[in-house]
Amino acid sequence: AEGGCEGGRRRRGWLTAMGATVPEDPAETHADDDVQSVPPEKAMRITFDAGIREWVEEETNIRVAEQMFGIGEKFGAIRVYDEDLKTYMALKPWMQQGPAPKPQDLAKCQQVASKCAELFSAMAASLGRGDVKTVFLKSCIYSLLQRANVSTILGQAQLPAEWDKRKIVHATDVESHKFAAFQFYSYFSSGRGMVITSASTVQGMWTEPSIASTDRSIGGGTDGGADA
């Protein structure tokens, strides 16, 4: 109970610091004008480049909506327009009770999985199997420089208002077989140093990967390690 109260206080405190509210119908806020009507603010977009294995920092201006447009099983979603990228993104506050994973760990896992998917797709295409192309949603973290009470927060490409996300399970469908091949590829292409253990699918893309590496060097607290 104590952990639950702490989790609730953390979420309420985060939303208060953001100035964000949870509408009765989040889908109603999913419109262009919910961010274009607010002034831009300075932020730092921090992305893990899995190719060079380094974090890359880029200053940008963003417009942050005042209400969430969606609430999922683990995350809320606040619409953002990144003026440098000229695209809509979503800030993803953690909504579950208990300790929240570090945004850096989540973003790094997502970027590593995304890079691995690019290499897997290229390998498959070279073998004449372009039909098994895989794409992970790209992720980053934002540091909101003008909000002293808000630390870094996970950012991700925005999905349409209506979307259906499901866990990829080992079954007989094509998606499961493709993911099993991808797992095999991630394990052997990394020299048996890591494996993508699970993921979800949404809008034809994969997201929320779980990674296990031999030395827990990839996902921090979210890395399952050799025992996973």
N, C-alpha and C positions, 0 to 999 in steps of 0.2 A: 504493500500500500504506500509505503514511504517513497519507493522508487517511482510509482505512478504519479504521486503528487508532484514530485520533482520534475518528472517529464512534462506534466501539465503546465507547471510554472514556467518551464523552459520555453514551451511553445507559445504561451501567452506573452511572455517577455519578448520573444523574438518578433511576434506580430506587432506588438506595441512599438518596439524600436523601429520596425519597418514602416509603421503607420499603415499597415495593411489590415484588412478585415476579411471575414469569411462571409460571403453572401448566402442568402437562402437558396438561390439557384445559381451555382458557379458558372454554368454554361451561358447564362445571360450576359456575363461580362466579357465573353469571348468575341470582342469586336475591335476593329482598328482604332476607334477613337478612345478606348480605355487607356491607351498609353500616349497617343499623340496629343491629348489634351493636357498632359502634365509636363512640367519643365524638365529639360535634360539635367543630368548630374554626372559628375566625374566618377569614373570607376577604373579599376585595373582588371583586365581580363587575363587570367593565368591558365595556360594550356600546357599539358604534358605532351611533348613531342616524343612519341615512342620510337621514332626512327633514330634520333640522336640521344635519347634517354635523358632529356633535360626539360625543365620547366621554362616556358617562354612567357614573359610578361609584356603586355601591350596596354597602354592607356587608351581609354575610349570614353565616350559619352553615352549614357543609357537613359531611357525613359522607363520608369517603373510604375506599373499599374497600382491602383490603390486597393484593389480587391483581388483575391484569388479567382482564377477561372476554372480550377479543378482541384479535387482532392482524391488521391488514390489510396491504395492500401498502406503505403509507407510514406509517400511524399504529398505535399501540397504543390500547387503550381501558380506562380505569379508571372503574368505576362510582362515581357521586357522587349524594348526595341533597342538594339545595339546600332548606334549611328555609324560606327566604324565599319562593321560588317554589313550594314544596311539590310539587316534581317531581324526577324522576331525570334526571341529566345524565351526560355522559361526558367525562372529561378525556382529551385526545388527545396523548400524547407522540409526538414524531417518532422513527421507528424506522429510517429509512434511514441508510446511511453518508454521510459528507460533511456540508457545512454545512447546518444546519437553517434553514428560513424562519422569520421572526419571527412569533410567534403573532398579534401586532397586525395584520400585513399579511394573514394568512389570514382572521382574523375580519372585518376591514374589507371584504375582497373578498366574503365570504359575505353580509354584511349589505347591501352595495350591490346585489349580485345579487338578494337577497331583496326589497328595496324595488322594484327594477326589475320583478321578477316580479309583485308586487302591482299595480303600475300597468298592466302589460301585461294581466293578467287582468281588471282593471276595464275597460280599453279594449275587450277582446274581448267582455266581457259586454254592454257598451253597444251592441255591434253584433250582439247576438243569438248570440254564440259562447261561451257559458259553458262549452262542452265543452273549450275550450283553456286552461282555468285552469291556472296553473303555480305551484308552491310550492317555494321553496328552504328547506332546513333552516336554522334560525336558529343563530347562533353568537355566542360571547362569549369573553372571556378571564378567567381567575381568577388573582388574586394570593393565594397562601396565606400569610396574615399570621403564622402561628405556626411557619412552617418557613423558617428563615433561609437554608438552602442551596437553596431552590427558587424560581426566578423565576416570571414569569407563564407560564401554560400555556393552550392552546386548550381551550375547552369547547363542547360541542354537545349538542343534544337526543339522548337515548339511543334507539338503534334496538332492535328486538326481537333476541333471541338468534340467530335464524335470519334472515339477510338476504342479498340478492343484489345486489351493486353492479356496474354496468357503465358504461363510457364511452359517451356519446352520440356516434355517428358519423353522418356524412352518408350516408343511405341512403334507402330508399323507405318505411320504416315510419312510422307516425303520429307517434311520439315525435321522430324526426329532423326531420320537417316542422314540428312545433310548435317545436322548438328553433331551426330556421332562421328562422322568423317572429319568434321572441323575439330572436335576434341582430340582425335587421333593425330591430326596435323599439328595442333598447338603443342602437344606433348613431345613429338619427335623433332619438330622444327626448332624447338627450344633446347635441344640436347637433353631431353627428359628433365628439364629444369622447372617446367610449369605445365599446368593444364587448365583449360577453361572448364570448370566443373558443371556450371549451369548457366542458363540465361532465359530471358523471356522474349517473346515475339510480339511486335506491335506495328501495324500498318506496313507489313512486309519487311520490317527491319528487326534487328535484335537489340536488346538493351539489358541493363542490370546484370552484367556478368558476375559470376563468382569465380575467383581464381585461387588456385593452390600452387605455391612455389616451394621448392625445396628449402629455401632459406627465409621465406616470408618477406622477401624484399620488394614485392610489388604492391600489395594492397594494405600494408600495415595491419590494423586491427581487423580488416575485412579479408585478409589473406588466410586461407585455411591451412596452409603449410603442408608438410609432407604427410601428415596423418589424415588429411581430408579424404 
